[in-house]
Amino acid sequence: MSRPPTVLVTGASRGIGRATVAAFLDAGWRVVAGCRDPRAANLPSLDDALLVVRMDVTDVESVRSAAQAAEAHGRGRIDCLVNNAGHAVMGAIEDVELDVVREAFETNLYGPIAAIQAVLPGMRRAGDGTIINVSSVAGRITHPLLGIYDSSKYALTSVSEALAMECRPHGVRVVLIEPGMVDTQFGASGRISGSVATSGGPYGALREGVVAAFRRWREWVNSSPEAVAAAIVGAASDPAAPFRVVVGEDAELLLRERAARDDDDFQRYVARDFLGLDW
């Protein structure tokens, strides 16, 4: 390739997104960092390597504008899209606020679809390109009180599988990144909704158990954002990369247990053995 390849990264201001920007730059790519608030992101804008643009994935016009800027920065091409933007939600299905549910799906599912729709026509015309959707082990495994977040990732998994089959005849690859626990402030920036937002209530004890369990999980194993970023850059650079890339020994363990157990047994395993809840 006579020119450096160009990647557009959503949710680039912190955590996995920020680490991914740095990893692509180190690998010699041109990077367009999409941030809801570029000023708060504090990313330097470098003429030849890094372009920071406003990109709110819940705003379709913002997504389209960012994609146009990325194509211009890439001299008419976007070689890779990394759909990373997302946020967490904690709430019981019984009383989680529906506006919070919609907001989660706007960011975690509709946002990636909007970004795909903005960049895919150019990739298809070029007969080349890679779309990387950053999901989670939660895209295949559900936890109590996190069903809204998990279901948004399940949905992203389904979209990614359909997209992979749709894109293959056009030379565009699709990769799904599935990390376990990652050492970021992602959870702290999420939404808590419904009765679990206050002490007590029908799910108060469950919330305390889940929070304690996730604290232990973080202490047990915690992948770095840089490890996830390395997996993303590796998938973007390797034409033979598999559709699913699992990151973290915790994710690998959970997926092995999921494959080995029936539904009832696995639910007991997650609640009792993995989260340490009193079932």
C-alpha positions as CSV (number, residue, x, y, z in Angstrom):
1,M,0.0,0.0,0.0
2,S,1.6,3.3,-1.1
3,R,-0.1,5.3,1.6
4,P,-0.4,4.6,5.3
5,P,-3.8,2.9,6.1
6,T,-6.4,5.0,7.9
7,V,-8.6,4.0,10.8
8,L,-11.6,5.7,12.4
9,V,-11.9,4.9,16.1
10,T,-15.1,5.8,18.0
11,G,-15.1,6.5,21.7
12,A,-11.5,7.5,21.5
13,S,-11.2,9.8,24.4
14,R,-10.5,7.3,27.2
15,G,-10.0,3.6,28.1
16,I,-9.8,1.1,25.3
17,G,-10.5,3.7,22.6
18,R,-7.6,5.9,23.7
19,A,-5.2,3.0,24.0
20,T,-6.4,1.9,20.5
21,V,-5.5,5.3,19.0
22,A,-2.0,5.1,20.5
23,A,-1.5,1.5,19.3
24,F,-2.5,2.3,15.7
25,L,-0.2,5.4,15.7
26,D,2.6,3.2,16.9
27,A,1.8,0.7,14.0
28,G,2.2,3.5,11.5
29,W,-1.5,4.1,10.7
30,R,-3.3,7.4,10.1
31,V,-5.8,7.7,12.9
32,V,-9.1,9.6,13.2
33,A,-10.1,9.7,16.8
34,G,-13.9,10.2,17.2
35,C,-14.8,11.9,20.6
36,R,-18.0,13.3,21.9
37,D,-16.0,16.2,23.3
38,P,-12.7,16.6,21.5
39,R,-11.6,19.4,23.9
40,A,-12.1,17.2,26.9
41,A,-10.3,14.3,25.3
42,N,-7.0,16.1,25.4
43,L,-5.6,14.3,22.3
44,P,-3.0,16.2,20.3
45,S,-3.9,16.7,16.7
46,L,-1.0,15.8,14.4
47,D,-1.2,16.9,10.8
48,D,0.0,13.6,9.1
49,A,-0.9,11.0,11.7
50,L,-3.8,11.9,14.1
51,L,-7.0,13.8,13.4
52,V,-9.4,14.4,16.4
53,V,-13.0,15.0,15.4
54,R,-16.3,15.4,17.2
55,M,-18.3,12.2,16.9
56,D,-21.3,11.5,19.0
57,V,-22.5,8.0,17.9
58,T,-26.1,8.8,19.0
59,D,-26.1,11.7,16.5
60,V,-26.3,10.5,12.9
61,E,-25.2,13.8,11.4
62,S,-22.2,13.8,13.7
63,V,-21.3,10.3,12.6
64,R,-21.6,11.2,8.9
65,S,-19.5,14.3,9.4
66,A,-16.8,12.4,11.2
67,A,-16.7,9.7,8.5
68,Q,-16.3,12.4,5.8
69,A,-13.4,13.9,7.7
70,A,-11.9,10.5,8.1
71,E,-12.1,9.8,4.4
72,A,-10.4,13.1,3.7
73,H,-7.7,12.4,6.2
74,G,-7.2,9.0,4.6
75,R,-6.9,10.6,1.1
76,G,-10.3,9.2,0.1
77,R,-10.2,5.9,2.0
78,I,-11.1,4.5,5.4
79,D,-9.3,1.2,5.7
80,C,-10.7,0.3,9.1
81,L,-13.5,1.3,11.4
82,V,-13.3,0.4,15.1
83,N,-16.6,0.7,16.8
84,N,-15.6,1.1,20.5
85,A,-18.0,3.7,21.9
86,G,-20.3,2.4,24.6
87,H,-21.5,2.7,28.1
88,A,-22.7,0.4,30.9
89,V,-26.1,0.1,32.6
90,M,-27.0,-1.5,35.9
91,G,-30.7,-2.1,36.7
92,A,-33.2,-4.8,37.3
93,I,-35.3,-5.7,34.3
94,E,-38.4,-5.2,36.5
95,D,-37.9,-1.4,37.0
96,V,-35.0,-0.1,34.9
97,E,-36.1,3.1,33.3
98,L,-37.1,2.6,29.7
99,D,-35.3,5.9,28.7
100,V,-32.1,4.4,30.1
101,V,-32.7,1.2,28.0
102,R,-33.2,3.3,24.9
103,E,-30.1,5.4,25.6
104,A,-28.0,2.2,26.1
105,F,-29.1,0.8,22.8
106,E,-28.6,4.1,21.0
107,T,-25.0,4.1,22.1
108,N,-24.1,0.4,22.1
109,L,-26.0,-0.8,19.1
110,Y,-27.5,2.0,16.9
111,G,-24.3,4.0,17.1
112,P,-22.2,1.2,15.7
113,I,-24.8,0.6,12.9
114,A,-24.7,4.3,12.1
115,A,-20.9,4.3,11.8
116,I,-21.0,1.1,9.7
117,Q,-23.5,2.7,7.3
118,A,-21.3,5.8,7.0
119,V,-18.1,4.0,6.1
120,L,-19.2,0.7,4.4
121,P,-20.2,2.1,1.0
122,G,-16.6,3.4,0.5
123,M,-15.1,0.1,1.6
124,R,-17.4,-1.9,-0.6
125,R,-16.5,0.2,-3.7
126,A,-12.8,-0.2,-2.9
127,G,-13.3,-4.0,-2.4
128,D,-11.3,-3.8,0.8
129,G,-11.6,-2.8,4.5
130,T,-12.1,-4.0,8.0
131,I,-14.9,-3.3,10.5
132,I,-14.0,-4.1,14.1
133,N,-16.8,-4.1,16.6
134,V,-15.7,-4.0,20.2
135,S,-18.1,-6.2,22.1
136,S,-17.5,-8.0,25.4
137,V,-17.7,-11.5,26.8
138,A,-21.1,-10.0,27.9
139,G,-22.1,-10.5,24.3
140,R,-22.4,-14.2,25.0
141,I,-22.9,-14.3,28.8
142,T,-25.4,-12.5,30.9
143,H,-25.1,-11.3,34.5
144,P,-27.8,-10.3,36.9
145,L,-28.6,-6.6,37.0
146,L,-26.6,-6.1,33.8
147,G,-29.2,-7.5,31.4
148,I,-29.7,-4.3,29.5
149,Y,-26.0,-3.8,28.8
150,D,-25.4,-7.5,28.1
151,S,-28.4,-7.6,25.7
152,S,-27.0,-4.6,23.8
153,K,-23.8,-6.6,23.3
154,Y,-25.7,-9.7,22.3
155,A,-27.5,-7.6,19.7
156,L,-24.1,-6.2,18.5
157,T,-22.9,-9.8,18.1
158,S,-25.9,-10.7,16.0
159,V,-25.4,-7.6,13.8
160,S,-21.7,-8.4,13.4
161,E,-22.4,-12.0,12.3
162,A,-24.9,-10.9,9.7
163,L,-22.6,-8.1,8.5
164,A,-19.7,-10.5,8.1
165,M,-21.8,-12.7,5.7
166,E,-23.1,-9.6,3.9
167,C,-19.6,-8.1,3.4
168,R,-17.6,-11.2,2.5
169,P,-18.5,-11.0,-1.2
170,H,-17.3,-7.4,-1.3
171,G,-13.9,-8.0,0.3
172,V,-14.7,-6.4,3.6
173,R,-13.8,-8.2,6.8
174,V,-15.7,-8.0,10.1
175,V,-14.1,-8.8,13.4
176,L,-15.7,-9.0,16.9
177,I,-13.5,-8.3,19.9
178,E,-14.7,-9.9,23.1
179,P,-12.7,-8.8,26.2
180,G,-13.4,-9.9,29.8
181,M,-12.9,-7.4,32.6
182,V,-10.7,-4.5,31.5
183,D,-8.9,-2.1,33.8
184,T,-10.8,1.1,32.8
185,Q,-13.3,3.5,34.4
186,F,-16.0,2.1,32.1
187,G,-18.2,0.8,34.9
188,A,-18.0,4.0,36.9
189,S,-19.2,6.0,34.0
190,G,-22.3,3.9,33.4
191,R,-25.9,4.5,34.5
192,I,-27.6,3.0,37.5
193,S,-31.4,2.9,37.1
194,G,-34.5,1.8,38.9
195,S,-34.6,0.5,42.5
196,V,-30.9,-0.5,42.5
197,A,-30.0,3.2,42.3
198,T,-31.0,3.6,46.0
199,S,-30.3,1.4,49.1
200,G,-32.8,-1.3,49.9
201,G,-35.6,-2.3,47.6
202,P,-36.2,-5.8,46.3
203,Y,-32.9,-6.0,44.5
204,G,-30.7,-4.2,47.1
205,A,-29.1,-7.3,48.4
206,L,-28.5,-8.6,44.9
207,R,-26.8,-5.3,43.9
208,E,-24.5,-5.5,46.9
209,G,-23.5,-9.0,46.0
210,V,-22.9,-8.2,42.3
211,V,-20.8,-5.1,43.2
212,A,-18.7,-7.1,45.6
213,A,-18.4,-9.9,43.1
214,F,-17.2,-7.6,40.3
215,R,-14.7,-6.0,42.8
216,R,-13.3,-9.5,43.4
217,W,-13.3,-10.2,39.6
218,R,-11.2,-7.0,39.0
219,E,-8.7,-8.2,41.7
220,W,-8.5,-11.7,40.2
221,V,-7.9,-10.8,36.6
222,N,-8.0,-7.5,34.8
223,S,-6.8,-7.0,31.2
224,S,-5.2,-3.7,30.4
225,P,-6.7,-1.4,27.7
226,E,-3.4,-1.8,25.9
227,A,-3.9,-5.6,25.7
228,V,-7.3,-5.0,24.1
229,A,-5.9,-2.4,21.8
230,A,-3.1,-4.8,20.7
231,A,-5.8,-7.4,19.8
232,I,-7.7,-4.7,17.8
233,V,-4.6,-3.6,15.8
234,G,-3.6,-7.2,15.3
235,A,-7.0,-8.0,13.8
236,A,-6.9,-5.0,11.6
237,S,-3.5,-5.9,10.3
238,D,-4.0,-9.6,9.8
239,P,-6.2,-10.6,6.8
240,A,-6.5,-14.1,8.4
241,A,-7.8,-12.9,11.7
242,P,-10.8,-14.9,12.9
243,F,-14.2,-13.4,13.3
244,R,-14.1,-13.6,17.1
245,V,-11.1,-12.5,19.1
246,V,-11.4,-13.2,22.8
247,V,-9.2,-11.1,25.2
248,G,-8.4,-12.2,28.8
249,E,-8.2,-15.5,30.6
250,D,-11.4,-14.6,32.5
251,A,-13.3,-14.3,29.2
252,E,-11.8,-17.6,28.0
253,L,-12.8,-19.3,31.3
254,L,-16.4,-18.1,31.1
255,L,-16.8,-19.1,27.5
256,R,-15.5,-22.6,28.3
257,E,-18.0,-22.9,31.1
258,R,-20.8,-21.7,28.9
259,A,-20.0,-24.3,26.3
260,A,-19.8,-27.1,28.9
261,R,-23.0,-26.5,30.8
262,D,-26.8,-26.3,30.0
263,D,-28.7,-23.1,30.7
264,D,-29.8,-23.8,34.2
265,D,-26.4,-25.1,35.3
266,F,-24.6,-22.2,33.8
267,Q,-26.9,-19.6,35.5
268,R,-26.1,-21.3,38.8
269,Y,-22.4,-21.2,38.0
270,V,-22.4,-17.5,37.1
271,A,-24.4,-16.6,40.2
272,R,-22.9,-18.9,42.8
273,D,-19.4,-19.9,41.6
274,F,-18.3,-17.0,39.6
275,L,-20.1,-14.0,41.3
276,G,-20.2,-15.7,44.7
277,L,-23.9,-15.0,45.3
278,D,-26.0,-17.0,47.7
279,W,-28.1,-19.2,45.5
